[in-house]
Amino acid sequence: MYRCLVIMPFLPEFDIVFASVKSALEAKSTETTPDSLIKGGIEVLWLKDLRHAGRITDDIVSELDEATICIADLTGTNPNVMWETGFAMANGKPVILIGQNVDELPFDLKIYRFTEYALDQLDVFQESIREGVRQTLNRYGLQPSLQTSAPPVVGRTYAVTGSTRPSRRGTETRVQRLLEPHLSPEITWLCGSNGTVDSVALRFLLDHGQRIYVVGYNAFDLSDEVRELVESRQTPFIDASIERFPKGMNGPTNRDILFCMKADTVFLLWNGTSQRTYALIDYYLDQQKDVQIGFI
């Protein structure tokens, strides 16, 4: 099941708009016809309904990181919506912009796909948003030949991921120091697919001729840099959301479970503030997995 995160003001007048998006995408995506949006369906979520105890910013970052695609309602150019939209775009997420007035769009956003809607014509809007999601996901998808299943465990396997937005220069230095002693043609590497640590580690391992599989939360979870490396170097990609795991095997996400099951050692590069990476450290230690932590 893929996740569509709807970004819009937390105001009652947007309830009907969210309901229309949810109805349009979830109903269509569960059909078993050639017209289905994506295999496995789409779960449509609004951050307003996903808040937990703790800082709201942590919820935003967590949900945006795990989203397959985002739909941002820029009606009224709400400051929180603008921040969340910019964050999603900066992290390479497919984003569709919607709103009730195209003239409200800031100049820098007028180059992006925009679906205008009227509250008294939401049936027309539903057809437009379905088509927009279909076209956007097709544009972000990888060639089928590059997608594969998780490999069987043969020899030693290492996994590497970490904080999404640390210093690039510091990450490059730490990746080299942490991973270089373990380079070997006999090692299989599993590498994350989004964020600074993942892209730097992937480039380093590819440049050193290592055997690598890139692992994403879903089929569209690739930053622009990782997507370019996967396509140009013909690196196999694993969609963790459709992998099968033994009953009772739990973890923060399917990707993290896959790393836990397949890797002898998990390398986590942490900037000291990322709550997600901190939670991963706890998870792998609880699973008695060998963890190597690199501070950036």
N, C-alpha and C positions, 0 to 999 in steps of 0.2 A: 504494500500500500504506500503510495507516494503522498507527500504532504504539500498542500498549497496554503501558504500563510497569507491571510488578508490583513493588510495594514490600512487602518482607517481610524478616524477619531472615535474615542470611547463615548459616543453620544447616542441617545435613543433614536434619533432620526435616521441613523445609519443601520439600524437593525434590519429594516426591510431590504436594504441594498445587500447586506451580508447574506441574508436568507436567499436572495435571488442568485448570488454567486454560488452558494453552497448547493442549492437545488440544481442549478445548471450543470455544474461540474461533477458532483457526486452521482447524480442520476445517470448522466451520459456515460461516465467512465466505468460504471459497473455492467454496462451492456456487453454482451458477447458477440458483437457485430464488428465488421471491418471498420465501422465508423467510431469505435471506441477510442477515447483519447489516448490512454496508455494502458498496457497490460498490468493488471493488478489493481487498477482503480486509483482514485484521488481522494484523500481525506482533506476537507476544507476546514481550516481553523482560523479563529480570530484571537489575537493575543489577549484581548480583554477577558476571554474565557479561560485563559491558561495561566493566570498569575498565581504564584505560589508564595509561601513565606520567604522573606528575604528581599533583596534589592530588586526593584522592577527592571533595572538595566540588565541584570543577570538573566532574567527571564527573556528579555528581548533578544539579547545576544545568543542565548541557547537556542531559542526557537528559530531565529534567522539562520543560524548555522546549519540546522537540521532540515530546513525547508527545501523541497524540491524546486518550487517556483513561488514567487510572491506576486500578489496583486495589490497595488497601492492606490488608494483613493485620495487624490490630491484636492478634492473639493475644499475650498477655503484655505488651502495651503497651511494646514495645521502644523505648527512647529515640530511636534513629536512625530507626526507622520513623515515630514520632510527628512528628519534625522534618520528614522528607521529605513526610509527608502534609500537614502544615500549610503547607509551602512550596507544594505543588501547589495546595492550596485557595486560598491567598492570591494565586496567579497565575491564578485562574479556570479551572483545568483541571477537566474532569469527573472526579470521583473516586467510586469505589464502595468502601465499607468492607466487609471480610469478617473473620471470626474464628471461633474455636471456642467463645467464650463471650460472649454479649451483655452479661452483667453486668460484664465487665471494661471496658466502654467508659467513658471519662470523661464527665461530665455534659454538657459542651459539644458532644459528638459524637453524643449520642443522638437529635438531631433529623435526622440524615442517614440515607440508605438504608444498611441493614446486612444482609448476607447471612451467616447463621450456618451453619456446616458441621461435620460430624463426619468424622473420618478413615476410619471404616468405612462411610460413605455418600457417597462422593465422586461417584458417578453421579448422585445427586439434586442435589448441589451444582453439577454441571456444567450441568444444565438451568436452575438458578436464576441462575447467573452469566451464561449466554447471554441470558436474558430481561432481567436487570439492565442489561447492556451495551446491549442494543437500546433499552430504554426511556430510558436515560440519554442516549445519543447522539441519539435523537429529540428530547429536550427541549432539547439544546444546538444542534441544527441550525438553519440559517437557512431562510427561505422560498425555495423554488426560484427565484422571480422575481428575487431579489436576487443570485443566483449567475451568474457569467458567465465567459467566457474572456478571456485577456489581449487588450487592444485592439491593433490595428495601430499602428505608429509613425506619427503624423501631427504634424508640428511638433515642438516641444521637449517632452521628458518628463523629469521629475525624480522620484527616489525618496528616501524619507526613513524612517529607522528609527534604532535606537540601543539604549542600555543599558536593561535591563528595570526596574531599581529605583532610579533616582537621585532626588534631591530634587525634589518636584513644583514647588515655587516656582522653583527654579533652572532646571528644565526649561522652564517657561513663559516665563521671561525669555529663555533662549537660543533657543528655537524662534522667538519673535517677531523677535529680532535677526537670526537666520540666514536665515529664510524670507521675511520681509516684503519685502526688496528684489526678490524673484523672483516675487512674485504677479502673475498676468496671466490674463485669460480665455483666452489662447491656449496656456497651459501645461496639460499633463496630469500629474497627480501620482499616484505609486504610494506607498502608505503601509502600513507594517506593521500588525499586528492585535493585538499583545499586549504589555503592559508600559507603563510610564509615558511614555516618549518617543513611542511609537506613538499612545497615546490623546490626549496633549496636542497632538501635531502634527495628528492628524486633526481634533480639535475646532477648532483654529486655522484650518486650511484650509477647513473647512466654514463657519465663521463669516465667512470672507472670500470665499465664493462660488466657490471653486476647483473645477475638474473633477477628481474623485478616484476612484481605484479602491483599495479596501483589499485587501491581499494577505496570505494566511495560509499557514502551512506545510501546512495541511490544512483541510478543511471545518469543523472544530470548533475551530480555533485562533483564538479571539476572547476577549479579556477581557470581563468584564461591561460595562465602560464602552464599549468598542468595539462590542460587540454592540448595545447600546442606541442608539448613534449611527448604526450601519448601518441598523437597522430604523426608527428614527424619522425619519432624513433620506433614507431610500431610497437608500443609497449602494451601488453595485455591489461585489460581493466576488468575488475570484479565489482558487480553491483551487489553489495552486501544485503540489500533489502529483500532479495529473492533467494538468498542462500538458506538451506535447510540445516537446522541444528538439532542435537539430541533434546528430547523432552526434559524440561527442568533446567536447561542451560540458560541462565539469565545474565544480563549486563546492561549498561547504559544504552547501547545501540547494537544493532546486528554487526556493524563494523568492528566494534570493540570485542564482541563475543568471538568473531572470526579471528581477530588478532590473538585472543586468549587461547583459543583452541589450537591454532596452527603454529604460533611462534614459540620457540624455546626461550627467547629473550625479547622483551619489549623495550625499545629506546624511546624515552619521552623527554622532549626538550621543552623546558618550562621557563616562562619569563617571571615567575614568582607571584603573579597576580591573577592569571587566568584560572577561574574557578572550575572550568571544564577540565583542564589538564590536571588540576589538583584532584578532582573527583576520579579521573582515570588512574592516577597513581594509587589512590585508595583501593579502587576496584581490583587492579591487578595484584596488589599486595594481598588483598583478601583472598584472591584466588591462588595464592602461593606461587605466583608467576615471578620469574626472574625479571627484575626491572632495573634498567640503567637510566638514571636521571641526569640530564645535562641542563645546568642553569644558564640562562641567556641574560 
